[in-house]
Amino acid sequence: MRKLFLITILFFFTTFNFIINARQVESFGYWVKGNTVYYTDLEIIDADPDSFENIPSSYLYGKDKNSVYFLSTKILGADLETFKVLELYYSLDKDSVFYKETKIDGADPKTFNYIDDKNFFDKNFKYKILYSTQFGAYEYIIDKTPLN
């Protein structure tokens, strides 16, 4: 019983110390401590702590002078200057549409239309987000059907 109490006190002290010595980045989950940026307790590799900021209107997205992030994952290929969050999991830039951190191949950002959190379309295709737990791993698949 005493061991559990000591572990609880140690956990509280460690968490409290982290919060005291960190700066929150105008968001629910982003933190900067020293030279490291975190989303909740996940370290964001290669994020620049001096320029890191939350993207307005979303607690799930952040950016620094080099990249855009969804939670703790870099969104590869996202254009910093034109990137914007549309809905909870959807974002786009001048060239691409993204679902969470994944670029949606072939999606047209100029004609993108959000239906709900699993369905959207552009001028060429209707898209549906399908979820799979194959082999015990949780993943999503983007199904693409031509409109014609």
trRosetta pair geometry for C-beta under 8 A, 3 or more apart (Angstrom, degrees):
i j d omega theta_ij theta_ji phi_ij phi_ji
1 4 5.8 -52 -153 33 33 111
1 5 6.5 35 149 -19 64 106
2 5 5.5 -53 -151 36 35 116
2 6 6.4 35 152 -19 67 105
3 6 5.8 -54 -148 37 31 110
3 7 6.4 31 153 -19 64 105
4 7 5.7 -53 -147 36 31 111
4 8 6.3 33 153 -20 64 106
5 8 5.7 -55 -150 35 29 112
5 9 6.4 28 154 -17 65 106
6 9 5.7 -53 -145 38 32 111
6 10 6.2 33 154 -19 65 107
7 10 5.7 -55 -146 38 30 113
7 11 6.3 33 154 -21 65 106
8 11 5.8 -53 -148 35 29 112
8 12 6.4 29 155 -18 64 107
9 12 5.8 -55 -148 37 30 111
9 13 6.2 29 155 -18 65 108
10 13 5.8 -55 -144 38 29 110
10 14 6.2 28 157 -19 64 108
11 14 5.9 -57 -146 37 27 110
11 15 6.2 22 158 -14 64 110
12 15 6.0 -60 -146 41 27 107
12 16 5.9 24 158 -17 65 113
13 16 5.8 -56 -140 41 26 110
13 17 6.0 29 158 -21 63 109
14 17 5.8 -55 -145 37 25 112
14 18 6.5 30 154 -22 61 105
15 18 5.7 -53 -151 31 31 113
15 19 6.5 26 154 -15 65 106
16 19 5.9 -56 -150 37 31 109
16 20 6.3 31 154 -20 66 108
17 20 5.8 -54 -144 36 30 112
17 21 6.2 4 165 3 65 114
18 21 6.5 -77 -148 51 23 93
18 22 5.8 11 162 -17 65 125
18 33 6.6 -51 -162 -91 77 157
19 22 6.0 -68 -135 39 25 107
21 33 6.1 65 113 -141 87 105
22 31 4.7 17 161 -178 135 116
22 32 6.4 160 -166 77 83 40
22 33 3.9 -50 -102 -78 96 96
22 38 7.7 -35 -148 31 145 122
23 31 7.0 150 76 -158 40 66
23 32 5.1 -15 59 60 92 96
23 33 7.7 166 17 -78 62 51
24 27 7.0 -157 171 50 91 59
24 30 7.1 106 -167 87 61 66
24 31 5.8 -41 -105 -102 53 74
25 30 3.9 -53 54 109 118 115
25 31 6.6 -157 -3 -87 92 20
25 32 6.0 87 -55 -18 108 98
25 37 7.6 18 -32 -143 148 103
25 52 5.9 -59 -116 122 151 99
25 53 6.0 -166 -175 -132 111 36
25 54 5.2 148 129 -34 93 90
25 62 6.6 49 113 -126 144 129
26 30 7.8 -6 57 65 54 117
26 53 6.9 11 38 -162 121 79
26 54 4.6 -131 84 27 92 127
27 30 4.4 46 63 25 131 102
27 54 3.7 160 -52 -93 119 141
27 59 5.0 145 -163 -136 92 74
27 62 6.9 -92 -14 -80 166 106
28 59 4.0 29 18 -162 111 140
29 39 5.0 36 135 -167 113 72
29 40 4.8 -38 -154 -50 104 74
29 59 6.1 101 10 165 94 99
29 60 7.9 35 35 -101 132 41
29 71 7.5 -27 108 -134 150 68
30 37 6.9 -14 -164 -174 93 98
30 38 7.1 154 -153 85 45 54
30 39 5.7 -27 -92 -103 64 67
30 52 7.1 -156 175 151 130 118
30 54 5.6 -176 32 -76 143 92
30 62 5.1 116 -92 -78 149 145
31 37 7.2 158 86 -159 47 52
31 38 4.6 -12 62 60 96 101
31 39 7.9 164 20 -92 75 20
31 40 8.0 93 5 -95 111 9
32 36 7.2 162 -154 87 56 44
32 37 5.3 -26 -100 -102 76 70
32 38 7.6 179 -83 18 27 75
32 49 4.6 123 -151 -153 118 98
32 52 6.0 156 -77 63 122 131
33 36 5.7 -17 68 66 77 93
33 38 6.8 11 11 -4 103 118
34 49 7.3 -105 105 -105 40 174
35 49 5.5 -151 -151 5 38 142
36 43 5.8 -48 -172 -136 119 102
36 44 7.8 145 -179 46 71 70
36 47 7.9 75 -164 64 45 101
36 49 6.5 23 32 -71 11 127
37 43 7.5 106 78 -160 51 58
37 44 4.5 -37 93 50 100 117
37 47 3.8 -68 42 96 136 136
37 48 7.7 27 -25 66 132 23
37 49 5.3 -172 -53 -93 88 73
37 52 4.9 153 -103 -87 141 170
37 62 7.6 -170 170 125 136 152
37 64 7.4 -135 -35 -60 163 129
38 41 6.4 -20 -175 -137 129 18
38 42 6.2 140 -160 70 78 41
38 43 5.7 -46 -101 -96 78 44
38 44 6.5 -175 -103 -5 21 87
38 72 7.5 -24 -164 -105 47 113
39 42 5.1 -18 64 63 82 101
39 44 6.0 81 -14 -56 92 108
39 62 7.3 -159 -83 6 106 134
39 69 7.4 -156 -50 138 132 131
39 71 4.9 147 135 -179 162 59
39 72 4.1 -141 33 -65 122 83
42 71 7.2 28 65 155 144 97
42 72 3.9 -84 114 -56 126 162
43 72 7.1 84 82 -156 27 130
44 47 4.0 29 110 -14 115 136
44 52 8.0 126 75 -122 145 143
44 62 7.7 -75 -94 74 168 134
44 69 6.0 -7 -144 -128 135 161
44 72 4.9 -141 -87 -150 78 75
44 74 7.8 119 -169 -56 94 79
45 74 7.7 -75 69 -26 87 114
46 66 7.7 -79 146 83 103 143
46 67 7.5 57 110 12 108 145
46 74 7.3 -6 68 -61 117 138
47 52 5.5 48 164 -89 111 128
47 62 7.7 23 -140 111 139 124
47 64 5.3 148 -164 -21 75 143
47 67 7.3 -103 -105 61 69 114
47 69 6.8 -17 -94 -46 122 147
48 51 4.7 16 105 39 122 98
48 52 6.0 176 83 -45 61 84
48 64 4.0 149 45 174 93 142
48 65 5.5 -24 52 27 155 95
48 66 6.2 113 -14 8 121 107
49 52 5.7 -40 -133 6 29 121
49 64 8.0 -21 -41 -114 15 134
51 64 4.6 99 91 -164 96 78
51 65 4.0 22 107 -30 167 97
52 62 6.2 19 -172 165 93 122
52 63 7.4 176 -142 96 55 32
52 64 4.5 -33 -85 -86 65 98
53 62 6.6 178 93 -157 33 83
53 63 6.3 -19 62 64 77 74
53 64 7.4 135 13 -92 65 49
54 58 7.5 -166 174 80 93 64
54 59 7.0 -22 -153 -120 129 47
54 61 7.4 101 -166 89 63 60
54 62 5.3 -55 -107 -104 45 83
55 58 5.4 -1 85 54 99 106
55 61 4.1 -27 33 106 129 108
55 62 6.2 -154 -13 -100 82 24
55 63 5.8 72 -65 -6 97 105
55 68 7.4 34 -58 -144 135 100
55 83 7.6 -82 -120 118 142 109
55 84 8.0 169 -180 -135 128 42
55 85 5.8 125 120 -19 133 121
57 85 6.1 -169 91 71 103 122
58 61 4.6 32 103 27 131 102
58 85 4.4 -37 -29 110 147 176
58 88 7.8 151 -128 -129 106 39
60 70 6.1 6 150 -155 96 72
60 71 6.1 -33 -163 -57 78 70
60 85 7.8 134 64 -128 97 143
60 88 7.1 73 6 -171 149 64
60 89 7.7 -51 112 -94 165 53
61 68 6.8 -8 -168 -178 103 97
61 69 6.7 154 -155 83 54 57
61 70 5.9 -27 -98 -102 75 58
61 85 5.4 -166 15 -71 153 129
61 91 6.8 108 -91 -73 151 149
62 68 7.6 165 90 -159 40 54
62 69 4.8 -12 64 59 84 109
63 67 6.7 -155 -145 102 71 44
63 68 4.7 -25 -99 -107 101 64
63 69 6.6 180 -82 14 44 78
63 80 6.4 133 -169 -133 136 92
63 83 7.2 147 -84 77 144 143
64 67 6.1 19 49 48 89 71
64 69 8.0 40 -3 -13 88 113
65 80 7.8 27 -173 -140 31 162
66 80 7.6 -144 160 -64 11 140
67 74 5.0 -31 171 -141 145 105
67 75 7.2 157 178 47 92 67
67 78 7.2 86 -163 60 64 107
67 80 7.4 -110 -111 -76 11 106
68 74 7.4 106 75 -158 46 61
68 75 4.7 -32 91 44 96 117
68 78 4.2 -69 40 98 128 146
68 80 6.4 179 -45 -98 98 66
68 83 5.1 -146 -77 -172 156 173
68 91 7.9 -157 151 132 144 155
69 72 6.8 -19 -179 -148 125 16
69 73 6.3 148 -157 75 80 35
69 74 5.7 -49 -99 -97 78 43
69 75 6.5 -173 -103 -8 21 85
69 101 7.8 -17 -163 -106 46 111
70 73 5.5 -21 66 65 81 93
70 75 5.6 83 -14 -61 97 105
70 91 7.8 -157 -81 9 112 138
70 98 7.6 -159 -49 145 136 132
70 100 5.1 136 152 178 159 61
70 101 4.1 -144 42 -68 127 84
71 101 7.6 -79 35 -47 90 118
73 100 8.0 34 65 152 133 96
73 101 4.3 -38 104 -88 124 164
74 101 7.3 89 87 -154 30 123
75 78 4.1 41 107 -22 112 133
75 83 7.9 125 83 -132 143 140
75 91 7.6 -42 -131 75 166 137
75 98 5.9 7 -155 -137 129 160
75 101 5.0 -139 -94 -145 74 70
75 103 7.8 118 -176 -55 87 81
76 101 7.8 65 7 167 74 92
76 103 7.0 -81 79 -21 83 116
77 95 7.9 -98 161 87 104 123
77 96 6.3 62 124 -6 116 163
77 103 5.7 -1 65 -64 136 143
78 83 5.1 45 173 -94 108 131
78 91 7.6 9 -126 115 128 126
78 93 5.6 145 -158 -28 67 140
78 96 7.2 -110 -101 67 57 127
78 98 6.7 -16 -88 -45 109 148
79 82 4.8 14 100 42 121 95
79 83 5.8 177 78 -45 60 85
79 93 4.0 147 41 174 97 146
79 94 5.7 -28 52 25 157 95
79 95 6.5 102 -20 19 129 103
79 96 7.9 143 -2 27 96 100
80 83 6.0 -42 -132 6 21 119
81 94 8.0 -3 85 -15 93 121
82 93 4.4 102 93 -163 96 80
82 94 4.1 32 102 -31 169 94
83 91 6.5 20 -170 165 87 120
83 92 7.6 -177 -139 100 52 31
83 93 4.6 -31 -83 -85 61 103
84 91 6.5 -174 95 -156 37 84
84 92 6.5 -14 59 62 78 69
84 93 7.4 137 12 -91 65 53
85 90 7.6 117 -165 90 60 53
85 91 4.8 -44 -107 -100 52 101
86 90 4.5 -44 62 105 112 102
86 91 6.0 178 5 -101 82 35
86 92 6.3 38 -33 4 120 98
86 112 7.5 -107 -74 116 167 128
86 114 5.9 169 136 -38 128 140
87 90 4.6 33 49 40 89 106
87 114 5.1 138 -10 -159 140 164
87 117 7.3 -143 133 -95 129 67
88 117 6.4 -15 57 -110 126 107
89 99 5.8 26 141 -163 105 68
89 100 5.2 -26 -161 -60 99 70
89 117 6.3 78 23 -151 121 88
90 97 7.1 -18 -162 -174 94 96
90 98 7.1 149 -155 82 46 60
90 99 6.2 -21 -97 -104 67 61
90 112 7.9 175 177 161 129 133
90 114 5.7 -170 48 -97 165 124
90 120 6.9 116 -103 -64 148 157
91 97 7.7 158 88 -160 42 53
91 98 4.7 -14 65 60 87 109
92 96 6.5 -166 -148 98 69 50
92 97 4.7 -25 -100 -107 101 62
92 98 6.6 -179 -83 14 44 77
92 109 4.2 146 -175 -133 131 110
92 112 6.0 -179 -70 29 152 160
93 96 5.6 20 47 48 91 81
93 98 8.0 42 -4 -14 87 111
93 109 6.8 -81 70 -110 35 164
94 109 6.7 168 -177 80 15 152
95 109 6.6 83 94 4 9 136
96 103 5.1 -43 -172 -141 138 104
96 104 7.4 147 -177 45 85 68
96 107 7.1 71 -164 71 56 97
96 109 6.2 45 73 -49 12 122
97 103 7.5 111 75 -158 45 59
97 104 4.8 -32 89 45 95 117
97 107 3.8 -72 40 111 126 134
97 108 7.4 19 -21 63 121 19
97 109 5.2 175 -58 -85 82 75
97 112 5.1 147 -95 -96 137 145
97 122 7.5 -150 -20 -61 154 132
98 101 6.9 -30 -177 -156 121 14
98 102 6.3 149 -158 76 76 39
98 103 5.6 -46 -99 -95 79 46
98 104 6.6 -177 -105 -7 23 86
99 102 5.3 -20 65 65 80 98
99 104 5.7 76 -9 -58 99 110
99 129 6.5 174 -164 -92 153 123
99 140 7.5 -109 125 105 132 142
99 142 6.5 158 22 -85 151 126
100 140 7.9 118 11 40 136 141
102 142 7.5 -168 116 -28 136 131
104 107 4.0 33 100 -8 114 134
104 127 6.7 3 -164 -127 140 161
104 142 5.8 -152 -127 -174 94 167
106 124 7.3 -94 160 83 106 138
106 125 6.8 59 121 1 119 145
106 144 6.9 60 72 -143 134 158
107 112 6.2 49 167 -95 106 108
107 122 5.5 146 -158 -20 68 144
107 125 7.4 -93 -99 58 66 120
107 127 6.9 -14 -94 -45 114 149
108 111 4.7 19 101 39 121 95
108 112 6.4 -168 88 -50 60 75
108 122 4.2 146 44 175 93 144
108 123 5.7 -21 51 24 152 97
108 124 6.6 107 -11 11 123 105
109 112 5.5 -25 -138 -13 34 124
111 122 4.5 100 93 -165 96 80
111 123 4.0 25 107 -32 168 95
112 120 6.6 7 -169 166 84 125
112 121 7.9 163 -149 92 45 35
112 122 5.1 -29 -88 -91 51 98
113 120 6.2 172 89 -164 52 79
113 121 5.4 -13 60 64 101 77
113 122 6.9 160 13 -89 77 43
114 120 5.0 -33 -113 -109 45 111
115 119 4.1 -40 66 101 128 99
115 120 5.5 -164 8 -88 83 45
115 121 7.0 53 -33 -2 113 90
116 119 5.3 37 44 41 83 93
117 129 7.5 -66 137 41 64 140
118 128 6.1 24 152 -160 88 69
118 129 4.4 -118 -143 49 70 98
119 126 7.4 -9 -163 -179 92 93
119 127 7.0 158 -151 86 45 62
119 128 5.5 -8 -100 -106 76 72
119 129 7.5 -118 -55 12 41 81
120 126 7.9 172 95 -158 35 55
120 127 5.2 -11 66 59 78 107
121 125 6.5 -156 -145 102 71 48
121 126 4.5 -27 -99 -108 107 62
121 127 6.5 176 -87 13 46 76
121 147 6.9 87 -164 -80 124 118
122 125 6.1 22 47 48 88 74
122 127 7.9 36 -1 -13 87 112
123 147 7.5 -107 158 18 34 150
124 146 6.7 -54 167 -134 74 70
124 147 6.2 -167 174 10 23 108
125 144 4.9 -13 -172 -167 145 91
125 145 6.3 136 -160 68 82 39
125 146 5.9 -56 -102 -101 73 36
125 147 6.2 -140 -94 -28 18 86
126 144 7.7 149 76 -156 44 46
126 145 4.9 -21 60 65 93 98
126 147 6.1 114 -27 -83 87 78
127 142 5.8 -14 -165 -174 111 96
127 143 6.8 145 -159 78 54 55
127 144 5.6 -15 -103 -101 78 67
127 145 7.8 -179 -79 22 32 72
128 142 7.6 153 75 -158 40 50
128 143 4.5 -16 60 60 92 108
128 145 7.6 26 -1 -1 104 109
129 140 5.4 -10 -172 -174 96 126
129 141 7.6 142 -161 72 49 43
129 142 6.1 -26 -102 -103 62 67
129 143 7.8 -164 -78 19 13 82
130 140 6.6 146 77 -161 44 68
130 141 4.5 -24 67 63 101 95
130 142 7.6 -178 21 -84 79 18
130 143 5.5 60 -15 -21 118 113
131 138 7.1 -13 -171 -165 103 82
131 139 7.4 160 -154 87 59 38
131 140 5.3 -37 -99 -102 63 77
131 141 7.7 -176 -82 18 16 76
132 138 7.7 157 85 -150 50 39
132 139 5.4 -20 64 67 95 84
132 140 7.2 156 17 -103 79 25
132 141 6.0 46 -12 -14 120 111
133 136 6.7 3 169 -126 85 17
133 137 7.0 173 -157 74 49 33
133 138 5.6 -13 -105 -94 78 62
133 139 7.9 157 -90 22 32 67
134 137 6.8 -22 77 52 61 83
134 139 7.4 -44 39 36 91 112
